[in-house]
């Protein structure tokens, strides 16, 4: 329901978005271009389909994604990549940095129709969203179609976490749609955990922006700027917002009286504000000029308006101090890493919640100075200008923090490649009535769904109707979904129609593939089928690969007792399942498979099957309910002695199972385990 309400709101907002884009196009004409892409109607070339879709909203996220993209290309040169963003400046950066190595487009509005069209066109195996790009329809629809979904370089400020918490009914399924959350720091991990992310799926990998290589033009720009400024000392006001420039210009006026040679390089955050800031400069009475005029800085110039994109790092490399914009107004600040890499001392206002953890670390290391007003700002810049050794010491402490954060790219790309390797691609029939894993079945037409070609492997009036099917080198288990209980006596194997991706067979197929991507002990799905059964109902079947050497746990318990290590292994298998947020609503001793071969290590003897009622959820009471359901099934079988010849289970075995369960979950929740 929450997702439906959100989608309805997005449809309404889309009507507002068009005039907003047109209005923005007055100053940035690119906003009036490529509108079909924003509706998900742009074609994707065949060579770009079936690979990785990377989404980075704006320039900062694009910069963070570039080292990740380069690492993916180095590891898998053949992997197609679609790279999306939402702003013209980010689009220009993608084209400049990637050229023809990726297919680039705008991400469509987050309405169900637009997102479905785009995902159908791109058909990605893996979706990587950068930092905080958590669009509900994009994530949930991608996951439903079998795409692995990962948040990379994730960050979550305390304020953002509070806002997400207010929308819990939407946030929890949103987080459940993510296969992995690769976050920048422990603070972000704790906040995602508190919102309901399964602990096993949240990993700290560091900040990708630390690994961002300087642009190839960096050295040439630095040399050019040295020549233009004549070697004058300068300070930078970086990524400033409306309301900050007046404070900064007043500080520059005060500095002009004390240090007339000092040059302010003013870099507004958004290019559409360049003219508005120029008007402020004209009214300030300070000598100023535009960078875009490409003229050497005149001696009387106090402020250089940097009205060109992609040059901020070159100015920072030359500066004696950097003020981080967005911190004197309630924007929340911008990433300080770009300045930290050059050992430049930092200044910031009090509003820095977007990167609160980074600024907190800087403050603890005495590597940033907080300013409140023009007097504070002017005094801090002047003090560092007069004591360059002290300024360098502050900057070096920031550079040391920057150096400690390296290696995020390697820590991020490794789980992405592992997920791609573990999670097979799926193919669909033309009408998407059949999904198959091409590693087991080359085409949907080869899926053996006819029970007449198989061998009965069990009987039952519920979900236990199964057959063995042999195809090529593989033995598969065919299960035809049936209704249980009184309803099953009336409508047997028919289910009320729903979107095919959410139907019983397809949902279980997708869930099994997700769990295989996490390395969980489950069977590999081979195929799933949806069939119409009248105007209101459908029937469903699934084929899974046989677990060689395994048998129903209840069969093992009729043959012999399990050793304590084996019970621990049973508990550990369930614990790992729960740590990843997988709810097996029908967990019982018949849905646990066990390898009775004593030569097999105990930890490798347990699998979990039959997830037609399974789902990925936020941690909650369902975990205890799963365990209690299993315990009831063991007790029920114990009460059937007479019908069951022997039953080798007693209440004394339960503590060993719980010990294995708790050990497995602790590995993902305790600080030592993490």
C-alpha angles and dihedrals in degrees: 000000000000091000091049091052090047091050091050089052091049090053089055093046091050088065088057094044096067096061090042091055090047091051092049087051090069089080101018107038091191089076088070093054135083095020094156087066090059088057093049092248101119115109121242116216116247091243091059096052127100099027136083126327113202119191122194116167104208144355097293094052091045090054090051092048096052098076089046091050091049091050092049091050091049092051097039111020091174094056111112115228131200111193118197136182137162107229133066093233091054090045091054091050092051092051091047095047101036108027111176095344090092137030107243129203141146115266108247125242111283096255119126096244096047093045093048092051092050095046091047089053097046097034093194124194090201131028117198117190119190128233107318104352094130103156108174100214093042093052100039096043092047091051093047091056092053100262117143109236124206134178108214128194086007119190131178124181121209090252093051090048090055091051093049090048090058089061098048096149088059099033097054097056088041091058091042089059091062116091092195135009108204104189136187101236148356092267091060091047091053092050094049089048090052091052091056107269112151107253095228091060096053117083133171109231102158133241117315091203089072088064095047109123118228112256115266089245093057100098093044091050092049091052091047093050092049089055093046095049094042090230093297116162111254143184127204131224100200129202096350125187137210108290095029100074093067090056092046094048091050088052089050090052090054092047091050089066094049102033109019093176093058113109125207116212105201115200114184115208097232125044092216087068096056093098093045091052089047088056090053090051092049090053094045097074091228120128108254144161139186124256088217089065086071092216129137113263111265119230092245093052113111098172131038113198105216097211096166129091128238098023103096096101091055091053091047091052089059099043132104092208138007127210111204110223128223090049101093091054127046094267094106101236135263135266112292094199096095091062095038092062090064096049091244117157112246135224124191141166123239097266102084104126095129089069098018095142093052092047091046089055090048091050092050089052091047088241100129134049121214118223129188107184144001093284092054092046095048093045093051095048091046093049091053092044090055094044107039093169091059090047091051091050091054091047093048091055088056091047090053090055089049092053091052091059098059126119097052093129094059091044090051102043094049096065091042092056091043090052092050091050095046097042110065121217116251128222124206132207117246092268092035091240089128130042121190139182102235090209088068103024118026095207137012089245090066095058107119101223096150110103089204090071093053141067120250111252098179145342135228144137092238131046093318098090102119141157135191113238124189120207121169109311094342134089112206134190115227117205122185111205114239132178117248132217126011093333089056091056089057105041101014107192102000124112129191110262119263134158107305094237088059096044120115099262099039093045092051091045091052093045093051090050090050091051092048087054088057092048095246122161100257134121120266113251115232103183144346128202135199119195128182114242104189127313097306107030144055138197125222141200135182133197120203132180117261116255099230115222094011131117137181109286089230089060091053091049090054089055104042144340120270120242119241091256090055093051088049089053090053090051092045092053090054092043093055089048091053094044087061091050098251114153113201097193093189101044110161139140091273092059093056117084121205133192106223093194105117090206090067114089111252092239091060098047103084133077132169122222143177106053098168088124094036127119141169111249143165113269111277148122091313089079093063089041090056091053093046091051090054091049091051091052091052090049091047092055090047088056091054096066103143092043087048109047095218134355117200101200133102135174087256089070093061097076090058090053090049091048090055091046094050093046091053095047092045089058088068102034107039121080089236092052092049 
